[in-house]
Amino acid sequence: MEIFTPISLAHLIMDDGCYTGYAITIATCAFDSDSIDRLLLVFREKFNLKCTITNSKSGPRIYIPAESMNQLNTLIAPFMVPSMMYKLGK
């Protein structure tokens, strides 16, 4: 949990994140279920984000709802590459 930082989260979203117009999903189809569960634990406990697992045709995704977007922006916007800010809806 200690090694996953806001910078790590920013990179994960820049790589595998998708802004849906009000929330973010992170493609985790290449992760096993234990790894997804560990990510959810970090997101919830370390970053205080509300998130769930959703399923898509391509596999599981982590869903970060609109109610956590302000918290997420505060955490990772300073580490986002300007050309990737669209993944935060900016």
Secondary structure, 3 states (H helix, E strand, C coil): CCCCCHHHHHHHHHHHEEECCCCEEEECCCCCHHHHHHHHHHHHHHCCCCCEEEEECCEEEEEECHHHHHHHHHHHHHHCCHHHHHHHCC
